[in-house]
């Protein structure tokens, strides 16, 4: 089979190699990959910024969808022909995360899905929602689940509450779709009026161009009658968290998901204290969360937003497209 390996860091150094097609052992499933999607984390991994001490060679990418080719001895939940998706954390089945359950992460410290075939433990897969194509399904394991976890797992967002979504990347667009389906009011920020118009068509109630309105947190407060929003999907990092603390209401929830603008310490603990704010780190989610989200995706007939689909052998071009930040929604690869 063909596979991409990180042997040296750098997009242009991704190596397309031949590997022996694996066979499933007891409790394992052989999957023929049909599609994959990119996350910002994958871009960092390939470039060496995520973990410069990463063990190599490594097959990158965490998010894949495909079809079962063979079920090993003892497998009870999957059979040949089933459509499946990979779990970002194959060992995190349910309950709170632990160091042990989040240690093995696809495309991080264990081989990911940028290959024609892969063997997964049975618990590391879930069935694909019936209303989705393979490319659409491949967008769910990281970005979709992260947004779902932030809004509906630890703190259940209620209809009528307001959520602030930063940007129009994969997590934020999923957050917009889930929030809209659940009856939440949504405010979306972006530097592009064109992207904001597309967000409106997906259900955004209010939009803010943060290039034209640098003090976007004050605009958020105006849009909420001075109270602030109930939830913030925080993907920016050190440059945006101080403004998120200003934009959140008392006892609101900030879900920290991304570090796009850096990780420098810029937070004053007094702001968190004075507003009784809950700040939660969201590290994707468990298999049980994944299944709950998939039920919602099917019930509400939610269709993931795909920016562009590349042939999987053009993974380098797809990563360059992500690097350009021109995308809206998810970038996918088709096998």
C-alpha positions as semicolon CSV with decimal commas, in nm:
position;residue;x (nm);y (nm);z (nm)
1;X;0,000;0,000;0,000
2;X;0,098;0,365;-0,038
3;X;0,142;0,595;0,261
4;X;0,284;0,937;0,340
5;X;0,552;0,953;0,609
6;X;0,710;1,236;0,803
7;X;1,076;1,142;0,784
8;X;1,200;1,500;0,805
9;X;0,993;1,801;0,907
10;X;0,851;2,027;0,638
11;X;0,561;2,008;0,394
12;X;0,789;1,959;0,094
13;X;0,968;1,675;0,274
14;X;0,658;1,457;0,316
15;X;0,754;1,122;0,166
16;X;0,519;0,897;-0,033
17;X;0,637;0,542;0,042
18;X;0,539;0,179;-0,003
19;X;0,439;-0,011;0,309
20;X;0,315;-0,362;0,360
21;X;-0,064;-0,374;0,393
22;X;-0,136;-0,458;0,760
23;X;-0,358;-0,741;0,881
24;X;-0,592;-0,714;1,178
25;X;-0,523;-0,911;1,494
26;X;-0,767;-1,000;1,774
27;X;-1,000;-0,709;1,847
28;X;-0,872;-0,513;1,547
29;X;-1,026;-0,390;1,222
30;X;-0,864;-0,333;0,882
31;X;-1,000;-0,019;0,713
32;X;-0,953;0,096;0,355
33;X;-0,935;0,473;0,381
34;X;-1,166;0,664;0,149
35;X;-1,118;1,022;0,274
36;X;-0,926;1,232;0,525
37;X;-0,939;1,592;0,642
38;X;-0,682;1,842;0,761
39;X;-0,665;2,016;1,096
40;X;-0,432;2,298;1,196
41;X;-0,267;2,051;1,429
42;X;-0,168;1,842;1,125
43;X;-0,002;2,145;0,970
44;X;0,198;2,199;1,291
45;X;0,292;1,830;1,313
46;X;0,422;1,814;0,956
47;X;0,618;2,135;1,001
48;X;0,777;2,025;1,328
49;X;0,619;2,301;1,539
50;X;0,382;2,070;1,726
51;X;0,651;1,845;1,870
52;X;1,008;1,880;1,741
53;X;1,099;1,557;1,923
54;X;0,831;1,355;1,744
55;X;0,926;0,994;1,680
56;X;0,974;0,938;1,307
57;X;0,890;0,806;1,054
58;X;0,524;0,889;1,128
59;X;0,212;0,873;0,914
60;X;0,035;1,209;0,973
61;X;-0,332;1,314;1,000
62;X;-0,586;1,210;1,261
63;X;-0,917;1,233;1,077
64;X;-1,018;0,961;0,834
65;X;-1,322;0,779;0,700
66;X;-1,337;0,454;0,511
67;X;-1,482;0,107;0,481
68;X;-1,408;-0,208;0,679
69;X;-1,221;-0,465;0,472
70;X;-1,162;-0,724;0,743
71;X;-1,258;-0,771;1,107
72;X;-1,015;-0,960;1,327
73;X;-1,103;-1,234;1,576
74;X;-1,334;-1,120;1,855
75;X;-1,461;-0,807;1,680
76;X;-1,835;-0,767;1,743
77;X;-1,929;-0,412;1,642
78;X;-1,804;-0,401;1,285
79;X;-1,819;-0,623;0,978
80;X;-1,682;-0,611;0,625
81;X;-1,842;-0,328;0,428
82;X;-1,928;-0,107;0,726
83;X;-1,853;0,262;0,681
84;X;-1,645;0,395;0,970
85;X;-1,453;0,694;1,104
86;X;-1,136;0,705;1,312
87;X;-1,133;0,830;1,672
88;X;-0,872;1,097;1,744
89;X;-0,798;0,934;2,082
90;X;-0,852;0,560;2,026
91;X;-0,806;0,482;2,397
92;X;-1,043;0,750;2,535
93;X;-1,376;0,569;2,539
94;X;-1,585;0,757;2,797
95;X;-1,568;0,967;3,111
96;X;-1,307;1,236;3,178
97;X;-0,971;1,222;3,001
98;X;-0,668;1,076;3,176
99;X;-0,299;1,086;3,084
100;X;-0,330;0,723;2,974
101;X;-0,637;0,768;2,754
102;X;-0,506;1,072;2,566
103;X;-0,150;0,950;2,524
104;X;-0,208;0,759;2,199
105;X;-0,330;1,020;1,947
106;X;-0,358;0,950;1,575
107;X;-0,108;1,141;1,367
108;X;0,071;1,254;1,683
109;X;0,258;0,976;1,861
110;X;0,096;0,691;1,666
111;X;0,053;0,654;1,291
112;X;-0,238;0,848;1,144
113;X;-0,460;0,806;0,838
114;X;-0,263;0,944;0,543
115;X;-0,233;0,593;0,396
116;X;-0,444;0,359;0,189
117;X;-0,508;0,103;0,464
118;X;-0,490;0,116;0,843
119;X;-0,559;-0,124;1,130
120;X;-0,751;0,019;1,425
121;X;-0,854;-0,133;1,754
122;X;-1,230;-0,190;1,753
123;X;-1,281;0,081;2,018
124;X;-1,095;0,330;1,798
125;X;-1,372;0,345;1,537
126;X;-1,732;0,465;1,514
127;X;-1,993;0,414;1,243
128;X;-2,032;0,687;0,982
129;X;-2,358;0,888;0,991
130;X;-2,584;0,766;0,712
131;X;-2,643;1,117;0,574
132;X;-2,277;1,192;0,508
133;X;-2,035;1,117;0,226
134;X;-1,691;0,983;0,314
135;X;-1,538;1,328;0,266
136;X;-1,799;1,487;0,492
137;X;-1,753;1,215;0,754
138;X;-1,376;1,266;0,755
139;X;-1,426;1,620;0,888
140;X;-1,587;1,505;1,215
141;X;-1,328;1,324;1,435
142;X;-1,137;1,634;1,549
143;X;-1,299;1,963;1,444
144;X;-1,659;1,847;1,470
145;X;-1,613;1,669;1,801
146;X;-1,415;1,957;1,952
147;X;-1,697;2,202;1,879
148;X;-1,959;1,959;2,009
149;X;-1,762;1,895;2,330
150;X;-1,727;2,267;2,395
151;X;-2,098;2,339;2,367
152;X;-2,283;2,029;2,482
153;X;-2,076;1,806;2,709
154;X;-1,928;1,970;3,021
155;X;-2,163;2,270;3,014
156;X;-2,483;2,220;2,817
157;X;-2,558;2,526;2,605
158;X;-2,926;2,618;2,625
159;X;-3,156;2,753;2,351
160;X;-3,157;3,133;2,356
161;X;-2,805;3,165;2,493
162;X;-2,541;3,345;2,287
163;X;-2,215;3,196;2,163
164;X;-1,921;3,387;2,016
165;X;-1,730;3,197;1,745
166;X;-1,386;3,319;1,645
167;X;-1,303;3,285;1,278
168;X;-1,433;3,053;1,009
169;X;-1,206;2,751;1,042
170;X;-1,329;2,397;1,092
171;X;-1,408;2,410;1,465
172;X;-1,578;2,749;1,449
173;X;-1,796;2,656;1,151
174;X;-1,902;2,332;1,321
175;X;-1,975;2,534;1,634
176;X;-2,193;2,767;1,427
177;X;-2,385;2,478;1,272
178;X;-2,438;2,296;1,603
179;X;-2,535;2,616;1,786
180;X;-2,780;2,716;1,513
181;X;-2,942;2,370;1,518
182;X;-2,977;2,393;1,898
183;X;-3,144;2,735;1,895
184;X;-2,850;2,942;2,020
185;X;-2,782;3,298;1,911
186;X;-2,449;3,317;1,727
187;X;-2,191;3,592;1,675
188;X;-1,907;3,518;1,430
189;X;-1,582;3,712;1,382
190;X;-1,355;3,710;1,077
191;X;-1,121;3,940;0,887
192;X;-1,308;3,871;0,562
193;X;-1,646;4,020;0,473
194;X;-1,690;3,746;0,215
195;X;-1,645;3,474;0,477
196;X;-1,879;3,656;0,714
197;X;-2,146;3,662;0,446
198;X;-2,110;3,287;0,405
199;X;-2,138;3,251;0,782
200;X;-2,467;3,443;0,772
201;X;-2,601;3,193;0,520
202;X;-2,516;2,914;0,768
203;X;-2,719;3,084;1,038
204;X;-2,493;3,344;1,201
205;X;-2,712;3,604;1,371
206;X;-2,443;3,870;1,399
207;X;-2,102;3,910;1,233
208;X;-1,800;4,127;1,313
209;X;-1,502;4,201;1,089
210;X;-1,221;4,225;1,343
211;X;-0,994;4,407;1,097
212;X;-1,248;4,685;1,062
213;X;-1,346;4,663;1,429
214;X;-1,025;4,587;1,624
215;X;-1,208;4,626;1,956
216;X;-1,446;4,347;1,861
217;X;-1,502;4,259;2,224
218;X;-1,669;4,596;2,281
219;X;-1,888;4,537;1,977
220;X;-1,988;4,199;2,124
221;X;-2,091;4,371;2,445
222;X;-2,301;4,621;2,249
223;X;-2,474;4,336;2,065
224;X;-2,559;4,175;2,400
225;X;-2,690;4,490;2,572
226;X;-2,369;4,522;2,774
227;X;-2,402;4,178;2,933
228;X;-2,160;3,973;2,725
229;X;-2,204;3,631;2,565
230;X;-2,273;3,304;2,745
231;X;-2,009;3,103;2,559
232;X;-1,688;3,178;2,368
233;X;-1,525;2,930;2,130
234;X;-1,169;3,057;2,181
235;X;-0,935;2,954;1,898
236;X;-0,704;3,254;1,888
237;X;-0,476;3,207;2,185
238;X;-0,273;3,470;2,366
239;X;-0,381;3,765;2,150
240;X;-0,754;3,700;2,177
241;X;-0,814;3,559;2,525
242;X;-0,800;3,901;2,697
243;X;-1,075;4,025;2,462
244;X;-1,272;3,704;2,514
245;X;-1,263;3,774;2,890
246;X;-1,411;4,116;2,821
247;X;-1,674;3,974;2,585
248;X;-1,796;3,700;2,821
249;X;-2,077;3,758;3,071
250;X;-2,042;3,690;3,442
251;X;-2,033;3,314;3,503
252;X;-1,999;3,252;3,129
253;X;-1,784;2,980;2,975
254;X;-1,474;3,022;2,758
255;X;-1,373;2,703;2,578
256;X;-1,004;2,722;2,490
257;X;-0,944;2,524;2,172
258;X;-0,675;2,687;1,960
259;X;-0,351;2,879;1,983
260;X;-0,346;3,043;1,640
261;X;-0,205;3,371;1,769
262;X;0,047;3,222;2,011
263;X;0,087;3,097;2,366
264;X;0,244;3,393;2,546
265;X;0,104;3,449;2,899
266;X;-0,134;3,744;2,862
267;X;-0,419;3,656;3,099
268;X;-0,485;3,842;3,422
269;X;-0,633;3,597;3,675
270;X;-0,828;3,888;3,828
271;X;-1,054;3,907;3,522
272;X;-1,147;3,541;3,559
273;X;-1,205;3,585;3,932
274;X;-1,410;3,904;3,914
275;X;-1,647;3,765;3,649
276;X;-1,661;3,412;3,795
277;X;-1,574;3,284;3,448
278;X;-1,538;2,916;3,371
279;X;-1,236;2,857;3,142
280;X;-1,219;2,503;3,007
281;X;-0,961;2,344;2,784
282;X;-1,122;2,129;2,513
283;X;-0,900;1,850;2,386
284;X;-1,120;1,688;2,117
285;X;-1,334;1,426;2,296
286;X;-1,412;1,065;2,380
287;X;-1,568;0,790;2,172
288;X;-1,892;0,827;2,370
289;X;-1,907;1,199;2,288
290;X;-1,837;1,116;1,923
291;X;-2,138;0,883;1,912
292;X;-2,365;1,142;2,075
293;X;-2,255;1,403;1,824
294;X;-2,316;1,166;1,534
295;X;-2,676;1,113;1,649
296;X;-2,725;1,490;1,637
297;X;-2,562;1,515;1,294
298;X;-2,802;1,252;1,160
299;X;-3,111;1,389;1,335
300;X;-3,056;1,749;1,226
301;X;-2,921;1,644;0,885
302;X;-2,614;1,862;0,940
303;X;-2,380;1,876;0,641
304;X;-2,017;1,966;0,716
305;X;-1,883;2,263;0,522
306;X;-1,604;2,156;0,289
307;X;-1,382;2,422;0,133
308;X;-1,197;2,202;-0,115
309;X;-1,126;1,834;-0,185
310;X;-0,780;1,730;-0,307
311;X;-0,667;1,389;-0,433
312;X;-0,493;1,232;-0,133
313;X;-0,163;1,215;-0,321
314;X;-0,175;1,596;-0,333
315;X;-0,150;1,623;0,044
316;X;0,132;1,876;0,014
317;X;-0,085;2,108;-0,195
318;X;-0,368;2,069;0,055
319;X;-0,137;2,166;0,342
320;X;-0,020;2,470;0,146
321;X;-0,383;2,568;0,098
322;X;-0,430;2,549;0,475
323;X;-0,117;2,755;0,524
324;X;-0,263;3,029;0,302
325;X;-0,563;3,067;0,540
326;X;-0,792;3,120;0,240
327;X;-1,016;2,828;0,332
328;X;-1,368;2,841;0,477
329;X;-1,457;2,522;0,663
330;X;-1,266;2,201;0,607
331;X;-1,000;2,088;0,360
332;X;-1,037;1,723;0,257
333;X;-0,845;1,452;0,078
334;X;-1,010;1,187;-0,139
335;X;-0,854;0,841;-0,180
